[in-house]
Amino acid sequence: EWQQQLDEHAATLKSLEDALAANTSEQKKLRKQLPLMTLDDVEAEVVSGEWSTSSGVKQFVGEGYRYASGPGKAIKYKLPLKKAGTYEVRVSYSPHENRSPNAPFVVAHREGEDEVRIDQREQPPVDGLYASLGEFAFDESAVVTVSTEGATGTVIADAVEVIPVRLDDSEPVAGGP
């Protein structure tokens, strides 16, 4: 009886491994067609206010990051997309105790705008570098604005990346987030 259960578990494991390999292969194929788009702070547009640069607190994308506090400061990231669809939007920041517990990120997408607030004192949950703002539908570009509006503490603007989840008129992206 235990041998039969062991055989059944081995067959299930093999099936899962095969499915994982197929998904991984499909994901790699799509990544070649649509590499994830990342825009670092140096490529973003300072919309208002003064943003300082630093590389003092480690774990950042590129050469460093920008930071600001006080009202009236904003940076806009505009990432051109090869294909319309649904993408996961992630933001990078270096956590520290002086960071904002409520840093506002506004995502402009097909249906309008959503504001997501991030506690930048906490370690980012994705690879210790990124926090997800969610999944959004976009047409030609993904636009994310980080500001100091209503935030306390220091707001960090590092990198924004978008990862395809489902392209319009297609199946979900295999192995997507």
C-alpha positions as CSV (number, residue, x, y, z in Angstrom):
1,E,0.0,0.0,0.0
2,W,2.8,2.5,0.9
3,Q,4.5,1.6,-2.4
4,Q,1.4,2.5,-4.3
5,Q,1.2,5.8,-2.5
6,L,4.9,6.4,-3.1
7,D,4.4,5.7,-6.8
8,E,1.4,8.0,-7.0
9,H,3.4,10.8,-5.3
10,A,6.3,10.2,-7.6
11,A,4.0,10.5,-10.6
12,T,2.5,13.7,-9.3
13,L,5.9,15.1,-8.7
14,K,7.0,14.2,-12.2
15,S,3.9,15.9,-13.6
16,L,4.5,19.1,-11.6
17,E,8.2,19.1,-12.7
18,D,7.1,18.8,-16.4
19,A,4.6,21.6,-16.0
20,L,7.2,23.8,-14.3
21,A,9.7,23.1,-17.1
22,A,7.1,24.0,-19.7
23,N,6.1,27.2,-17.9
24,T,9.7,28.2,-17.5
25,S,10.4,27.6,-21.1
26,E,7.4,29.6,-22.2
27,Q,8.4,32.4,-19.8
28,K,11.9,32.6,-21.2
29,K,10.5,32.7,-24.7
30,L,8.2,35.6,-23.8
31,R,11.0,37.4,-21.9
32,K,13.0,37.4,-25.1
33,Q,10.1,38.9,-27.0
34,L,9.1,41.3,-24.2
35,P,12.0,41.8,-21.8
36,L,10.9,43.4,-18.6
37,M,11.1,47.1,-18.8
38,T,13.0,48.9,-16.1
39,L,13.4,52.7,-15.8
40,D,15.9,54.0,-13.3
41,D,15.6,57.3,-11.4
42,V,18.2,59.0,-13.7
43,E,15.9,58.3,-16.7
44,A,12.7,59.6,-14.9
45,E,11.4,63.1,-15.3
46,V,11.5,65.4,-12.3
47,V,8.1,67.0,-12.5
48,S,8.3,69.3,-9.5
49,G,10.5,70.2,-6.5
50,E,14.1,69.3,-5.8
51,W,15.2,65.7,-5.5
52,S,18.7,64.9,-4.1
53,T,20.7,61.9,-5.2
54,S,22.4,59.4,-3.0
55,S,23.9,55.9,-2.9
56,G,24.4,55.9,0.9
57,V,21.9,53.2,1.8
58,K,22.7,50.0,-0.2
59,Q,20.3,47.9,-2.2
60,F,19.3,50.1,-5.1
61,V,19.2,49.8,-8.9
62,G,21.9,51.5,-11.0
63,E,24.1,54.1,-9.5
64,G,21.9,55.2,-6.6
65,Y,18.5,56.8,-6.0
66,R,16.7,60.1,-5.5
67,Y,15.1,61.3,-2.3
68,A,13.0,64.2,-1.1
69,S,10.7,65.3,1.7
70,G,8.2,68.1,2.2
71,P,5.3,69.0,0.0
72,G,5.3,69.7,-3.8
73,K,7.8,67.2,-5.1
74,A,7.2,64.6,-7.8
75,I,9.1,62.4,-10.3
76,K,7.4,60.7,-13.3
77,Y,8.5,57.4,-14.9
78,K,7.1,56.7,-18.4
79,L,7.9,53.3,-19.7
80,P,7.1,52.6,-23.3
81,L,5.5,49.2,-23.9
82,K,5.9,47.0,-27.0
83,K,2.4,45.5,-26.6
84,A,-0.8,46.5,-24.8
85,G,-1.9,44.3,-21.9
86,T,-1.8,43.8,-18.2
87,Y,1.5,44.3,-16.4
88,E,2.7,44.0,-12.8
89,V,4.2,47.3,-11.7
90,R,7.1,47.2,-9.2
91,V,9.0,50.0,-7.5
92,S,12.5,49.8,-6.0
93,Y,13.6,51.6,-2.9
94,S,16.3,51.3,-0.2
95,P,14.6,50.9,3.2
96,H,15.7,52.9,6.3
97,E,14.2,54.1,9.5
98,N,14.0,57.7,8.2
99,R,12.0,56.7,5.1
100,S,8.3,57.4,4.6
101,P,5.8,55.0,6.1
102,N,3.3,56.2,3.4
103,A,5.1,57.1,0.2
104,P,2.6,57.7,-2.6
105,F,2.9,56.1,-6.0
106,V,0.3,57.0,-8.6
107,V,-0.1,54.5,-11.5
108,A,-1.8,56.0,-14.7
109,H,-3.4,53.1,-16.6
110,R,-6.1,52.3,-19.1
111,E,-8.9,52.7,-16.6
112,G,-7.6,55.8,-14.9
113,E,-5.3,56.3,-12.0
114,D,-4.7,54.4,-8.7
115,E,-2.7,55.6,-5.8
116,V,-0.7,53.0,-3.8
117,R,1.2,53.9,-0.7
118,I,4.3,52.0,0.3
119,D,6.0,51.8,3.8
120,Q,9.6,52.5,2.7
121,R,10.9,51.8,6.2
122,E,10.2,48.1,5.5
123,Q,12.4,45.8,3.4
124,P,10.9,45.4,-0.1
125,P,9.4,42.0,-0.4
126,V,10.5,41.1,-3.9
127,D,14.2,40.1,-3.9
128,G,14.8,42.6,-1.2
129,L,14.7,45.3,-3.9
130,Y,11.2,45.7,-5.2
131,A,7.6,46.2,-3.9
132,S,4.6,45.4,-6.2
133,L,2.1,48.2,-6.8
134,G,-0.3,45.6,-8.4
135,E,-1.4,44.6,-11.9
136,F,-2.7,47.2,-14.3
137,A,-3.8,47.3,-17.9
138,F,-1.8,49.6,-20.2
139,D,-1.9,50.6,-23.9
140,E,1.3,52.2,-25.2
141,S,3.1,53.1,-22.0
142,A,3.1,52.6,-18.2
143,V,3.3,55.9,-16.2
144,V,4.1,55.9,-12.5
145,T,4.5,59.1,-10.5
146,V,6.1,59.1,-7.0
147,S,5.6,62.2,-4.9
148,T,5.9,63.6,-1.4
149,E,2.2,64.6,-1.4
150,G,0.8,63.6,2.0
151,A,3.9,61.6,2.9
152,T,5.8,61.9,6.1
153,G,9.6,61.1,6.3
154,T,11.9,60.8,3.3
155,V,10.4,59.5,0.0
156,I,12.7,57.4,-2.2
157,A,12.5,57.3,-6.0
158,D,14.7,54.5,-7.4
159,A,13.6,52.3,-10.3
160,V,10.2,51.2,-11.7
161,E,9.8,48.0,-13.6
162,V,6.9,46.5,-15.4
163,I,6.5,42.7,-16.0
164,P,4.0,41.3,-18.6
165,V,1.2,39.3,-17.0
166,R,-1.3,39.1,-19.9
167,L,-1.0,40.7,-23.3
168,D,-4.2,41.8,-25.0
169,D,-5.7,39.0,-27.1
170,S,-3.5,36.4,-25.6
171,E,-3.3,33.8,-22.9
172,P,-1.8,34.6,-19.5
173,V,2.0,34.8,-19.5
174,A,3.3,31.5,-18.4
175,G,5.1,31.8,-15.1
176,G,4.2,35.4,-14.8
177,P,4.0,37.1,-11.4
